[in-house]
Amino acid sequence: MSQQEIWEREYKDKKLVGGDKPAASFRAFCKWLKKERKKAGRIENPGFPFQAMSVLDLGSGEGKNALFIAERGAEVVGVEIAKNAIKNAQESAKRKDRELRVAGGSVEYRWGSIGKKLDVSTESVDVVFDVTSSNALSTEQRKNYLDEVGRVLKTRGYFFVRALCKDGDDNAKELIKKYPGPEPDTYVMPGVGLVERVFTESDFRKTYNQFTILKLEKEFHYTKMNDRSYKRVFWIAYLQK
Ligand SMILES: C[S@@+](CC[C@H](N)C(=O)[O-])C[C@H]1O[C@@H](n2cnc3c(N)ncnc32)[C@H](O)[C@@H]1O
């Protein structure tokens, strides 16, 4: 089963993804972004601080992060490989149509892989998110993803990344040992078939070295797998082109 088919199945019968509210770390990034925009004199209406800001949400899932920022004025394009996720995201956006119109924000979801060339203009995007979406990319796909983010971001544009961390994550180390994936520091999630890649700090810094790292910290979070809850560690990174 391909990674896309696994995600299609997941969005029909959810076992991994859950909740319709963005994670606290994502909301904290939005708060920080609002302050940055205020400092730069880019906020005209404080109620909708992200008006006229263009956002690219990589692996947008059911659109909870895209919708959160669009309701505050941003114009968001989400790229997602699972058509079932796009359908759910579009339905959520329809339910928020009035709020989006009042805010001047928008969401548009496109089907495609974030490991390939994106149908997005060069230097047209203010902010890119990858909220735990690039885990399954191969080294070659990851190179495309990094090149594409570098291409579409405007100079000094921001890139928010939430990625799986290896340092201090005993569950990740156990998974790599028991269920090794196709590349180093990857595993195949048992019973699910998803491939995930974890990063040590030096690995993360090397991977994202074309961007300036403004902030890099760890977040602890419990994730579900086969009806069990596992403590996992994530990298939260604020990057800038
Ligand atoms: C853990 S979910 C996170 C979804 C969303 N970012 C969120 O925070 O709710 C990972 C998402 O990435 C998508 N995804 C995985 N590989 C992808 C690829 N190569 N291209 C586009 N989307 C992908 C999955 O379908 C899934 O929706």
PDBQT file of the ligand as one rigid body, heavy atoms in Angstrom, charges set to zero:
ROOT
HETATM    1  C1  LIG A 301       0.322  14.042  10.694  1.00  0.00    +0.000 C 
HETATM    2  S1  LIG A 301      -0.683  14.645   9.382  1.00  0.00    +0.000 S 
HETATM    3  C2  LIG A 301      -0.669  16.383   9.736  1.00  0.00    +0.000 C 
HETATM    4  C3  LIG A 301      -1.750  17.140   9.014  1.00  0.00    +0.000 C 
HETATM    5  C4  LIG A 301      -1.773  18.646   9.286  1.00  0.00    +0.000 C 
HETATM    6  N1  LIG A 301      -0.508  19.275   8.937  1.00  0.00    +0.000 N 
HETATM    7  C5  LIG A 301      -2.149  18.933  10.720  1.00  0.00    +0.000 C 
HETATM    8  O1  LIG A 301      -1.316  19.430  11.485  1.00  0.00    +0.000 OA
HETATM    9  O2  LIG A 301      -3.313  18.673  11.079  1.00  0.00    +0.000 OA
HETATM   10  C6  LIG A 301       0.387  14.527   7.962  1.00  0.00    +0.000 C 
HETATM   11  C7  LIG A 301      -0.279  14.971   6.689  1.00  0.00    +0.000 C 
HETATM   12  O3  LIG A 301       0.675  15.024   5.637  1.00  0.00    +0.000 OA
HETATM   13  C8  LIG A 301       0.083  14.484   4.468  1.00  0.00    +0.000 C 
HETATM   14  N2  LIG A 301       1.161  14.012   3.608  1.00  0.00    +0.000 N 
HETATM   15  C9  LIG A 301       2.010  12.966   3.807  1.00  0.00    +0.000 A 
HETATM   16  N3  LIG A 301       2.872  12.852   2.798  1.00  0.00    +0.000 NA
HETATM   17  C10 LIG A 301       2.568  13.838   1.918  1.00  0.00    +0.000 A 
HETATM   18  C11 LIG A 301       3.092  14.228   0.657  1.00  0.00    +0.000 A 
HETATM   19  N4  LIG A 301       4.131  13.595   0.105  1.00  0.00    +0.000 N 
HETATM   20  N5  LIG A 301       2.531  15.284   0.029  1.00  0.00    +0.000 NA
HETATM   21  C12 LIG A 301       1.474  15.943   0.573  1.00  0.00    +0.000 A 
HETATM   22  N6  LIG A 301       0.927  15.609   1.754  1.00  0.00    +0.000 NA
HETATM   23  C13 LIG A 301       1.477  14.576   2.423  1.00  0.00    +0.000 A 
HETATM   24  C14 LIG A 301      -0.811  13.375   4.989  1.00  0.00    +0.000 C 
HETATM   25  O4  LIG A 301      -1.801  12.965   4.078  1.00  0.00    +0.000 OA
HETATM   26  C15 LIG A 301      -1.384  14.033   6.241  1.00  0.00    +0.000 C 
HETATM   27  O5  LIG A 301      -2.524  14.767   5.946  1.00  0.00    +0.000 OA
ENDROOT
TORSDOF 0
